[in-house]
């Protein structure tokens, strides 16, 4: 009898220890999730009430029965299982919420600095293989493409002793290099990439000796911030023509202006072709819109504002890495094409209908334009189709097991100046009112042409001459999207709520 009592007492102690341990875990899980939800204002009041009943009050009641009430064995086991289930659910919720909030916080900081990358070039057949080899020699440069190249030259002077020689254009620069009048060239990577795209001899006959990175402070006063759940706002999406850091100054390959009216729940996307021949803001010269990105996100924004006569509130800057990584993290997406075509970029083939694509194929799909007679228009359509394909895949239930990988894939690939508080308030509004957003899209158009650009004045480049009527239509559509709702529309929304 004594042995049985001791055994029973020992079992009771173990059971009570387990119950206390489970209760502690449960309290930690409830506290952690509640803290994240309240801190980030992610749930509207009505859902917050439901949350506290289901995920705070009920678990606490279970904990009370577990610790302070005597009950039958089957009931003990049931309560214990329910507590464990709650711990697992709340633990998973904490993991996903914490990852999400950290991620949102990381890309809503914008960036304090943008970076410019410079290459030091020498002839392929030269004897120079490292930067010290050109010490006490001469380096040539041109300011036509970059009037701030002096910062790069000053940085170079800190490394070696070298004579500077300025030229009026890169043709004279290259000729002097070939004639051995200078031994090296300092060139910004954006110009290098464009010349490479044009298959210019300067690229084929030179090699990169060294890469230099120069930081430039970003204008902190970009955009007029508003209450995004109460006031209409305009978001500019700049897709950079680059694989590097999101802070790099590079051509803006994608230029989409998104007008959002949170009161009427209308969204308008206006696509502006990359080759639009426009006034480059701040430089009193004509250039392609894509080249504006070389001079910084603020130059791109001001140039777009001048085209459409608008004020942009926020920007999102993305690069090629973002698309490649997110599509691969999703396990590929199914994107619809209106055409059979063979890419002139990475040489993939696509057929009319749905195409299963990986990251690199997705990038090829949205970049290709030379395969089409109406290249920029079709490319705009393909970019919108890719966005839809990504959203469709991201909303599928299978995405939960890839959630962490997707967030990691996007790190360092895009940035915005919209605050995390504004993003959370939009999520809160969506959960609270569940509005059906009316999303429309359009493109400004133009005609094929050629012209001298500020960035590469030595040659005429292909440009798109803007169509005045299409720009006027876009201005009218944006104004219509942003205008205050009529009283009857407000009354209808109140009835629906």
Secondary structure, 3 states (H helix, E strand, C coil): CHHHHHHHHHHHHHHHHHHHHHHHHHHHHHHHHHHHHHHHCCCCHHHHHHHHHHHHHHHHHHHHHHHHCCCCHHHHHHHHHHHHHHHHHHHHHHHHHHHHHHHHHHHCCCCCEEEEEEEEEEECCCCCCCHHHHCCCEEEEECCCCCCCHHHHHHHHCCCCCEEEEECCHHHHHHHHHCCCCCEEEEEHHHHHHHHHCCCHHHHCEEEEEEEEEEEECCCCCCCCCCCCCCCEEEEEEEECCCCCCCECCCEEEEEEEEEECCCCEEEEEECCCCEEEEECCCCEEEEHHHHHHHCHHHHHHHHHHHHCCCCCEEEEECHHHHHHHHHHCCCEEEEECCCEECCCCCCEECCEEEEECHHHHHHHHHCCCCCCCHHHHHHHHHHHHHHHHHHHHCCHHHHHHHHHHHHHHCCCEEECCCHHHHHHHHHHHHHHCCCCEEEEEECCEEEEEEECCCCCCCEEEEEEECHHHHHHHHHHHHHHHCCCCHHHHHHHHHHC
